[in-house]
């Protein structure tokens, strides 16, 4: 660009003023060419999967309780990674079983369903403490469910165990399961499945393993946290009388099978079942509605282990099961270490002997 000096200013320092006659655009001066993929500087380009993992970590850090934490993780796996059918199973070390604590993508969420330690996909992963991917499962799953349905049709419901069916796709083609590991201990298993064959590969396994590490750390932290030091001095204040209750919900505790039936249908068993029965009995006998985690932990009848009792996860399981099968009987958190029983129906209790 030719310059035409129009004014000279003498004396130290000398400055020159130019008159601009025209400007021409030259492309490629300020923009940097994109290097090939294999030589991209890592400091300038972020892989999409790496950014997605950062988003998940940022979201779970904002959760305030274990239940919200678990649901947020499954929501992120669905929204960000496209894993639309997932479930989380936590290990009950005393009974050597895995219990479903959360699921996503299945109409029946299957909360409370169990898998034996060392049995099936999730049980094998928990036992081996290694991830596992399976493909071509659709025919096997259909056959297993057909056998189950046939046995129940011929001999009635008593022909099969009283159990909550595991959530999942009836015709899943591919499944992947990774253990939730912390300090060489397995806390549970994370499972994903899809209808598409060979769609869950090493990339998905790696991503799920990283997320499983966050899950294990969050669950372990929740187990170590203690409730607020709130003294318990017997029954809490009686709540106001519920107005115009016109319906009834019947609960029956079966001592032989250690389970609870709601209106004649199986609801829940073992420790969560005993927790619910104790709450309902105190509500009926003492008109109590508010309870503390500490008092339930101290109840020897529940059979909680002295170490790593997983009380919070059992309470989450019980709350979700009631939401699904008995929405008119709710367990509502009040503040840390306390929750309330809020029924909108009359409750009738009965027992069957062992």
WOCOR-V575646 format. One record per residue. RES is the residue in one letter. PSI is psi in whole degrees, 0 to 359 (NA if undefined). Layout:
RES_PSI / RES_PSI
This chain:
X_113 / X_144 / X_144 / X_104 / X_130 / X_347 / X_134 / X_131 / X_117 / X_165 / X_147 / X_137 / X_159 / X_131 / X_143 / X_135 / X_130 / X_151 / X_123 / X_121 / X_324 / X_159 / X_130 / X_135 / X_133 / X_112 / X_150 / X_5 / X_315 / X_339 / X_142 / X_135 / X_145 / X_121 / X_162 / X_157 / X_322 / X_350 / X_20 / X_129 / X_124 / X_338 / X_345 / X_336 / X_130 / X_127 / X_141 / X_320 / X_323 / X_318 / X_321 / X_320 / X_323 / X_320 / X_317 / X_314 / X_320 / X_323 / X_317 / X_334 / X_339 / X_354 / X_153 / X_350 / X_167 / X_318 / X_315 / X_323 / X_313 / X_316 / X_324 / X_319 / X_313 / X_322 / X_319 / X_320 / X_325 / X_308 / X_320 / X_317 / X_356 / X_20 / X_92 / X_342 / X_103 / X_161 / X_155 / X_129 / X_133 / X_146 / X_128 / X_100 / X_328 / X_317 / X_354 / X_48 / X_162 / X_132 / X_134 / X_122 / X_339 / X_150 / X_164 / X_139 / X_356 / X_139 / X_317 / X_111 / X_345 / X_16 / X_130 / X_348 / X_155 / X_153 / X_137 / X_146 / X_123 / X_2 / X_141 / X_188 / X_304 / X_320 / X_323 / X_318 / X_319 / X_321 / X_315 / X_341 / X_39 / X_148 / X_157 / X_135 / X_136 / X_142 / X_162 / X_41 / X_350 / X_316 / X_319 / X_316 / X_319 / X_321 / X_315 / X_318 / X_326 / X_320 / X_317 / X_312 / X_324 / X_318 / X_320 / X_324 / X_324 / X_320 / X_1 / X_175 / X_333 / X_350 / X_337 / X_162 / X_149 / X_108 / X_161 / X_126 / X_140 / X_139 / X_160 / X_166 / X_133 / X_337 / X_38 / X_140 / X_327 / X_136 / X_149 / X_138 / X_137 / X_143 / X_151 / X_99 / X_140 / X_127 / X_46 / X_23 / X_141 / X_121 / X_340 / X_197 / X_140 / X_130 / X_138 / X_149 / X_161 / X_161 / X_341 / X_128 / X_143 / X_35 / X_347 / X_101 / X_202 / X_328 / X_310 / X_324 / X_318 / X_315 / X_316 / X_326 / X_321 / X_315 / X_324 / X_327 / X_318 / X_318 / X_312 / X_318 / X_319 / X_318 / X_318 / X_318 / X_319 / X_322 / X_332 / X_341 / X_145 / X_153 / X_166 / X_143 / X_78 / X_116 / X_146 / X_118 / X_41 / X_197 / X_140 / X_168 / X_143 / X_135 / X_167 / X_150 / X_133 / X_133 / X_142 / X_57 / X_118 / X_347 / X_176 / X_147 / X_124 / X_129 / X_135 / X_127 / X_120 / X_106 / X_331 / X_317 / X_1 / X_50 / X_167 / X_137 / X_139 / X_116 / X_40 / X_358 / X_141 / X_134 / X_299 / X_160 / X_178 / X_217 / X_312 / X_325 / X_317 / X_325 / X_312 / X_318 / X_318 / X_320 / X_314 / X_321 / X_317 / X_326 / X_319 / X_317 / X_325 / X_1 / X_33 / X_148 / X_344 / X_138 / X_160 / X_149 / X_323 / X_316 / X_324 / X_321 / X_328 / X_353 / X_109 / X_337 / X_333 / X_333 / X_30 / X_142 / X_152 / X_336 / X_134 / X_62 / X_350 / X_39 / X_316 / X_318 / X_324 / X_323 / X_321 / X_316 / X_314 / X_316 / X_317 / X_323 / X_321 / X_320 / X_325 / X_317 / X_333 / X_69 / X_346 / X_2 / X_105 / X_147 / X_110 / X_124 / X_135 / X_305 / X_178 / X_125 / X_2 / X_148 / X_164 / X_146 / X_120 / X_88 / X_143 / X_12 / X_163 / X_145 / X_126 / X_134 / X_144 / X_163 / X_149 / X_135 / X_164 / X_NA
